Amino acid sequence: MRSAARAITFGRLEVASFTHSAVYLGLLVCAFAIGNPEPETFVLGLAHGLMWIGMSLLCIVAARARIVPFWLAVTVAVLGGLGPFAGSIGFVLESRRRSRREALSKAVNTR
C-alpha cells in the first residue's frame, strides 16, 4: 500500500477527477441531448462507472495516507457515482484552502 500511496498525489487525483467529470458530461450530452446514440453512450457509461470505482479506491488510499482530507474522499466515493462534479468542486475547494494556508504560512515566516 505504501508504494501505491507514493504514486498518488493531490495533483494527479485532481486531474483524474476533472477527467471523470468530462467523461460524465459527455455521457449526459450523449444520453439526453444527442438522443442516446449507441455504442457511444455505452462506452461513456462504462468509462464513468470504471472511473468512479477507481477514483473511489484511490481516494480512500489517499485519505489513509493523508494526501487528501477525509471529507474529500467521502465526497468522491459517495457522490461520484451520481455526479463526479461534486468531487471536482471538492478538489477546487481543497486546492484553494491549501493555497491560502501556504500563503499564510509564508506571511508568518517572513515576519
Residue, then its C-alpha position, 0 to 999 in steps of 0.5 A: m500500500r505504501s508504494a501505491a500511496r507514493a504514486i498518488t498525489f493531490g495533483r494527479l487525483e485532481v486531474a483524474s477527477f476533472t477527467h471523470s467529470a468530462v467523461y460524465l458530461g459527455l455521457l449526459v450530452c450523449a444520453f439526453a441531448i444527442g438522443n442516446p446514440e449507441p455504442e457511444t453512450f455505452v462506452l461513456g457509461l462504462a468509462h464513468g462507472l470504471m472511473w468512479i470505482g477507481m477514483s473511489l479506491l484511490c481516494i480512500v488510499a489517499a485519505r489513509a495516507r493523508i494526501v487528501p482530507f477525509w471529507l474529500a474522499v467521502t465526497v468522491a466515493v459517495l457522490g461520484g457515482l451520481g455526479p463526479f462534479a461534486g468531487s471536482i468542486g471538492f478538489v477546487l475547494e481543497s486546492r484553494r484552502r491549501s493555497r491560502r494556508e501556504a500563503l499564510s504560512k509564508a506571511v508568518n515566516t517572513r515576519 
